[in-house]
Every structure is written in C-alpha cells, then in structure tokens.
Amino acid sequence: MYEKVCLARYNQDFSLCTNVTAYYADKTIQADANHFYFLSSIVLVLPSLFSTLALGAAADLWSIKVPLLIPFVGLILCTANYVIQTAYMSLSVYLLLISDAVFGICGGYISVISTTLSYGVKTTSTSRRSIRIAGIEGAIGLGGTIGYAISGTVREALGYSYTFLLMMVLQVIAFFYILLLAKDPEIASSEADDDRRGLISRVVRESTAAFADYWQLLTTERRFSFLLGLNLFALAVELLIFAGLMDIQYSYLRYKLGWGDKQYGWFSGLQYGVTTATVLIVYPFLYIRGFTDGLLGCLGLTAKTIALLMLAFVSNSAMAYSVIVFTSLNRFVSTSFRSFISSLIQNNEQGKMFSLIALLEGATGLLATAIYNNLYPKTLSFFPGFFYLLSAALLVLPLIILG
C-alpha cells in the first residue's frame, strides 16, 4: 500500500518508492497512507457488519459449517485481486478496495473469528470454555507470529505477487480443511423440512430474523443483565483502542524508528509469539488454579497500559522490543471478556453473542479508523505518541468495570 501511495504521489518514481528509508519520514506519504487505510477499513468493515449478523444467526438456527466457509470464499477472491494489483504496481491504489469490498460482503475477518469461536464453544462443555477460547486466541496469535515474522523476508525473496499467491494457496487449503473435517450437529426434523425450501429462502429468512434475535439477546431479562451490559461496554472500549492502535502502529514505528516491513514483521512476530505462549500456557494454568477471568483480564489491562505509556515515548529499537515484556499479557484482555460474557448467557445464544461481539468489534473498528487514521497525521507536528497516551488513559474505564 505504501509503495502504491508513493507511486501515485511521486509520478511512478519506482527508484524512490521501493526504498523505504528514502521516504519513511515523509509526512505527506504518511497522511496519504492513513487516509487510504481509513477508506479501506470503511469498505471492508461496513458490509461485514450485516453479513456477520446473518452468519451468526445461521450458525445457531441452521448450520455452523456453511458460515465457517463463506468468509474463506471472500478471502480467496480478495487475495486473487491482490495478486493482480501487485503484478501491475502502476495500477491505481484504489483498485485494492475491490478486495476489501468482496471480503467484507462475505463477512470479513470478524466473521472468520466469530464463527470459529462459535464453533469452538458449541463443541465444548461449559466448564472448559475458557480454556477452549484461550486456545483459539492462541491459534490466532500463532498465525500472527508466523505471518509477521516471515512476511517481510518472504516478500523480499518472492516479491508481492508470489507472496499473495502463496497466501491464496494456504487459504484454499484452509477452505477444504473446513469443508472436509468440520462437523455439523444433527439437524432436527423441522429444520430438515426447512432445508428443502432452498438456500436463498433460508438465508433471507434467517437474515431477517437475525436482527430480532440480537435485540432479544440484549433485552432478555436475566439475572446478570446489568453486568452483561457493563462488560460489553468495557469490551467496546478495549476493541476501539486495539483497532485504532493497530491502524497506526506500522505508520508510527515507521515514522519514529524508520522501520520497513521486515523490521516491523520481526517485532510483531516476536510480540505475537510471546502473547500466544502466555494465552496458551499461562492463562489456562492460572485459570485452573483459581484465578478468575476478571482478575486475569485486569492483569492484562494493567500490563497493556504500561506498554502504551512506553510506546508513546519510544526512541529506539531496543526500547520498542522491551515493551514486549508488558504486551505479553495483551490477549488476557479479550480472552477474559469473551469467557466471562459467554458464562452469562445460555448455550443456544452463544453463536448470536459471538456474532454480536464481532459486530461490536466492527462498529468500534469503524469509529477507531475514523478517529485514529484521520487525526494521527495531525499529531506528527507536535507529538506523534499522543494517541498512545490517550489510549492508556481510556483503558482505565474497562479496568474499573472488570475489577
């Protein structure tokens, strides 16, 4: 994206735009890139909000397997467009938005995560859900670790097009893995009769019913309704901060430290690796020994606040890497919220709740990208770390609620 933005800004100057050290501190490129990232997020997330609702309802009312597959169809088509766009770098950067639109219509990443969580919870006993969710969070982290760690190196060795082609092959493998090995629960006879009415009618009916189901999920009288609402609000604040900082982190470290995608990949890969290890090993270990989801989440929020304060004033690579000591507990936050919220609702509401959380993630992501991507470039002239300080202050709200 940065190279295409640079090429558009500097009249297809390939010698300049393929050399990251030549323009890493260019505030104009930073502003253009963040503006495009904002557009990309809008095109991706906005349609995925509606498709995620439909997929979540379908997971509860009809089939869990098909909602797992649909986002991967969009992802494969999305990556195919990236292969074409990177093979012809002179093409407009805005053609990349085709990928965002297609993937968003099919549910986007929030549907990939929400349907996977729903499948994991539905196939796990209540007493083991926290451990299963921690395992899924760990799997996400493991993928992030490997992806970030090797992305820059693979891109340098193969080039953009072949790197995306390799990604597409892996996505096709994942699609067929789900198709062949994921198991649907037994369908009741009434549901089997519904199946004979045709796919389109089922999707329309279930999509229409989804909105009523989610409203009922939020308004149903239950013992811990107020507690559920508070935790959803706290999770929204955490998701807003996470999405906003993820949008600007590469730009920030690129501007402050002059990092390219390889250096950023190594840093992010190590960070993901450490957070994966803690959520896979430390979180279940502490949970089994009596630590509650709330306490573990508070530990994660406290450590994250310290990390953000350090990043706000980062001045060299050594300081950036030292932050990983505190970001190691980052995944404790989302794991604890998802586990605790899951414990407050019925088993037949799990799919809708995880889709609702995914919807919340999408909505806060839209708000975050509008705030962070549009305002961050304006902070470069006085204090680039401003949003890290602001985010650290906002984390006090979920810390109070979870505590």
Helices and strands as residue ranges (DSSP letters): H 2-9, H 14-17, G 20-22, H 27-61, H 65-87, G 93-96, H 97-105, H 108-122, G 126-128, H 129-158, H 160-181, H 189-195, H 199-219, H 225-257, H 261-277, I 278-282, H 283-288, H 293-312, H 317-322, H 324-327, H 330-343, G 347-349, H 350-379, H 386-394, H 396-402
